[in-house]
Amino acid sequence: MIIKSFTMARIAGIKTLKNTKGEITHVTINLKKHQEVMPMLKELGVVSKTKFEIECEGAVSVDKARARTIEYVKSLPWKK
């Protein structure tokens, strides 16, 4: 059973848009005020990854970077 009309309490940081029939068609959530919903939205696939997150997927971890740096420095021809 689908309930078409219901009342919704006003919540700071959440806005809804309705069509001409009065049905809610869009919901805008201020994520600065409601950061707790981000994991759920990402899990549902509603929020796409940011450019920064996409670029970081192929990044080297800090431990690997440290190991590579130490290995490189040890391989330099040091004068004694």
C-alpha positions in Angstrom: 0.0 0.0 0.0 1.4 3.4 -1.0 0.5 6.4 1.0 0.4 9.4 -1.3 -0.2 12.1 1.2 1.6 12.5 4.5 2.9 15.3 6.6 6.5 15.8 7.1 8.1 17.8 9.9 10.4 20.6 8.9 14.0 19.7 9.5 16.8 22.3 9.3 19.0 21.6 6.3 16.6 19.5 4.3 14.4 21.0 1.6 11.8 19.3 -0.6 10.4 20.2 -4.0 6.9 19.1 -5.1 5.4 18.8 -8.5 2.0 20.2 -9.5 0.2 17.2 -7.9 1.8 17.9 -4.6 4.1 14.9 -4.7 7.7 15.2 -3.5 10.0 15.0 -6.5 13.3 16.3 -5.1 15.0 16.3 -1.8 18.0 18.5 -1.0 20.1 17.7 2.0 22.7 20.1 3.4 25.5 17.6 4.0 27.4 20.1 6.2 24.5 19.9 8.7 23.7 16.2 8.2 27.1 14.4 7.7 25.7 11.3 9.3 23.8 10.4 6.1 26.8 10.3 3.9 27.7 6.6 4.5 24.1 5.5 3.7 24.0 7.7 0.5 27.3 6.3 -0.7 26.2 2.7 0.0 23.0 3.3 -2.0 25.0 4.8 -4.9 23.2 8.2 -4.7 26.4 10.1 -4.1 29.1 9.7 -6.7 32.8 9.8 -5.7 34.5 13.2 -5.8 37.3 13.9 -8.2 39.7 13.8 -5.2 38.5 10.3 -4.2 38.8 9.0 -7.7 42.4 10.3 -8.0 43.3 8.8 -4.6 42.1 5.3 -5.5 45.4 4.7 -7.4 47.6 6.4 -4.9 50.4 4.8 -3.1 50.0 4.3 0.7 52.2 6.1 3.1 54.0 2.9 4.1 54.8 2.0 0.5 56.0 5.6 -0.2 58.2 5.5 2.8 59.7 2.1 1.8 60.3 3.3 -1.8 62.0 6.5 -0.6 64.3 4.6 1.8 65.2 2.1 -0.9 65.9 4.9 -3.3 68.1 6.9 -0.8 70.0 3.7 0.0 70.7 3.1 -3.7 72.3 6.5 -4.2 76.1 6.5 -4.7 77.2 8.1 -1.5 80.8 9.2 -1.2 82.5 8.0 2.0 
